[in-house]
Amino acid sequence: MYRTIRGIVTVARAEAAEGTRKRPMPVLFVGTKTSSGLSQQWQARLSESGFDSAIAHLDGNDTMTGDKLLQSWYHGVRGKVREMGMFPPVMVGHGEAAWRLCQKYVANEPLSGLVLVDGPSSVDPQTLPSFEFEPYFPIMAVAEAPNFLLEDMDLIEAQDNDEQAMEQVLEWIQDNF
């Protein structure tokens, strides 16, 4: 079942596919410039693997920048997570601007795991504040990661394409959750 909720944070939700072993951990994928095809591919693969999931597309806003935009995204995502009962999710951030939201989210809300995947951003990530946090859950990064996390995470090299990165992330999520 797919459901879409619109606003500065647009969310599409999918349940685990019928006939799969349902996994208890929901997965929340966030990005600013992730194509709808790639988002749907992530969601379909998560559903096939037995995960309930949601894709949150973070819209840029010409009237908001920096901390104000990040606050708006944070409150939107936090509200949607609570509304959908996805507590506490594994969060996958696609692109550096989404990573900044992930950092803010985990600094204020519980997560079960965090995955940072290199990808495009529709907002210059250098305009967004960065947050450090004490990791208390599994963390994985594809390609690169914030320096303060390097000792506490699984890091895999950049992949030739999104499909390869998705396969490695899904395998990691399945192994850890």
C-alpha positions as CSV (number, residue, x, y, z in Angstrom):
1,M,0.0,0.0,0.0
2,Y,1.4,3.4,-1.0
3,R,0.3,6.7,0.6
4,T,1.6,10.2,-0.2
5,I,1.6,13.1,2.2
6,R,2.6,16.5,0.6
7,G,4.2,19.7,1.9
8,I,7.8,20.9,2.3
9,V,8.4,17.3,3.1
10,T,6.6,14.9,0.7
11,V,6.3,11.4,2.0
12,A,5.4,8.2,0.2
13,R,4.9,5.1,2.4
14,A,4.9,1.4,1.5
15,E,4.3,-1.6,3.6
16,A,6.3,-4.9,3.4
17,A,5.2,-7.0,0.5
18,E,2.8,-9.8,1.2
19,G,4.4,-13.2,1.6
20,T,7.7,-11.8,2.9
21,R,9.0,-12.2,6.4
22,K,8.0,-8.9,8.0
23,R,10.9,-7.2,9.7
24,P,10.2,-5.1,12.8
25,M,12.4,-2.1,11.8
26,P,10.9,0.6,9.5
27,V,13.2,2.4,7.1
28,L,13.0,6.1,6.3
29,F,14.8,7.2,3.1
30,V,15.3,11.0,2.8
31,G,16.7,13.0,-0.1
32,T,16.5,16.4,-1.8
33,K,17.3,15.5,-5.4
34,T,16.6,11.8,-5.6
35,S,14.7,10.9,-8.8
36,S,11.3,9.5,-8.4
37,G,12.4,6.4,-10.3
38,L,15.3,5.8,-7.8
39,S,13.1,6.5,-4.8
40,Q,10.5,3.9,-6.1
41,Q,13.3,1.4,-6.7
42,W,14.5,1.8,-3.1
43,Q,11.0,1.5,-1.8
44,A,10.2,-1.6,-3.9
45,R,13.4,-3.3,-2.8
46,L,12.8,-2.5,0.9
47,S,9.2,-3.9,0.6
48,E,10.5,-7.1,-1.1
49,S,12.9,-7.5,1.8
50,G,10.1,-7.3,4.3
51,F,10.5,-3.7,5.5
52,D,7.8,-1.1,5.9
53,S,9.3,2.1,4.5
54,A,8.8,5.7,3.7
55,I,10.5,8.0,1.2
56,A,10.7,11.6,2.3
57,H,11.5,14.1,-0.4
58,L,12.8,17.4,1.1
59,D,11.7,20.3,-1.0
60,G,13.9,23.4,-1.3
61,N,12.3,26.7,-0.6
62,D,13.3,30.1,-2.1
63,T,12.2,32.0,1.0
64,M,14.0,29.7,3.5
65,T,17.7,28.9,3.6
66,G,20.2,27.6,6.1
67,D,19.0,26.8,9.6
68,K,15.4,27.9,8.9
69,L,15.1,25.5,6.0
70,L,16.8,22.7,8.0
71,Q,14.4,23.4,11.0
72,S,11.4,23.2,8.6
73,W,12.6,19.8,7.2
74,Y,13.3,18.5,10.6
75,H,9.9,19.4,12.0
76,G,8.2,18.0,8.8
77,V,10.0,14.7,9.0
78,R,9.6,14.3,12.8
79,G,5.9,15.0,12.4
80,K,5.5,12.5,9.6
81,V,7.5,9.8,11.5
82,R,5.3,10.2,14.5
83,E,2.1,10.3,12.4
84,M,3.1,7.0,10.6
85,G,4.2,5.3,13.8
86,M,7.7,4.7,12.5
87,F,9.5,4.7,15.8
88,P,12.5,4.5,15.8
89,P,13.4,4.0,12.1
90,V,16.6,3.3,10.3
91,M,17.2,6.5,8.4
92,V,18.9,6.5,5.0
93,G,20.1,10.0,3.8
94,H,20.8,10.3,0.1
95,G,23.0,13.4,-0.7
96,E,24.9,15.7,1.6
97,A,21.9,18.1,2.3
98,A,19.9,15.1,3.5
99,W,22.9,14.0,5.6
100,R,22.6,17.4,7.5
101,L,18.9,16.6,8.2
102,C,19.9,13.1,9.4
103,Q,22.5,14.7,11.8
104,K,19.9,17.1,13.2
105,Y,17.3,14.4,13.5
106,V,19.5,12.0,15.4
107,A,20.7,14.8,17.6
108,N,17.1,15.2,18.8
109,E,15.2,12.0,18.1
110,P,15.9,8.3,18.5
111,L,17.1,6.2,15.5
112,S,17.8,2.5,15.2
113,G,20.4,3.0,12.5
114,L,21.8,5.5,10.0
115,V,23.0,5.1,6.4
116,L,24.6,8.0,4.5
117,V,24.6,7.5,0.7
118,D,26.5,9.9,-1.6
119,G,24.2,11.6,-4.1
120,P,23.0,14.9,-5.5
121,S,21.5,17.6,-3.4
122,S,19.1,20.4,-4.6
123,V,20.3,22.7,-1.8
124,D,23.9,23.7,-1.2
125,P,24.8,21.6,1.9
126,Q,27.4,24.2,3.0
127,T,24.5,26.6,3.8
128,L,23.0,24.1,6.3
129,P,24.4,23.7,9.8
130,S,26.1,20.5,10.8
131,F,25.4,18.6,14.0
132,E,27.6,16.2,15.9
133,F,26.2,13.4,17.9
134,E,27.3,10.4,20.0
135,P,26.5,7.3,17.9
136,Y,24.7,4.5,19.8
137,F,23.4,2.5,16.9
138,P,24.9,1.0,13.7
139,I,26.0,3.5,11.0
140,M,27.1,2.9,7.4
141,A,28.3,5.4,4.8
142,V,28.7,4.9,1.0
143,A,31.6,6.9,-0.4
144,E,32.3,9.5,2.4
145,A,31.1,10.6,5.8
146,P,31.5,13.3,8.3
147,N,34.9,13.1,10.0
148,F,33.5,12.8,13.5
149,L,31.8,9.4,12.6
150,L,34.7,7.7,10.8
151,E,35.8,5.6,13.8
152,D,32.2,4.4,14.6
153,M,30.9,3.3,11.3
154,D,31.0,0.9,8.4
155,L,32.4,2.7,5.3
156,I,32.1,1.3,1.8
157,E,33.7,2.8,-1.3
158,A,31.7,4.7,-3.9
159,Q,29.9,2.5,-6.4
160,D,29.8,2.8,-10.1
161,N,26.0,3.1,-10.1
162,D,23.0,3.6,-7.7
163,E,22.0,-0.1,-8.2
164,Q,25.3,-1.4,-6.7
165,A,25.1,1.1,-3.8
166,M,21.5,0.0,-3.1
167,E,22.5,-3.6,-3.1
168,Q,25.2,-3.0,-0.5
169,V,23.0,-0.8,1.7
170,L,20.1,-3.3,1.6
171,E,22.5,-6.2,2.5
172,W,23.8,-4.1,5.4
173,I,20.3,-3.2,6.6
174,Q,19.2,-6.9,6.4
175,D,22.3,-8.0,8.3
176,N,21.9,-5.4,11.1
177,F,18.1,-5.3,11.5
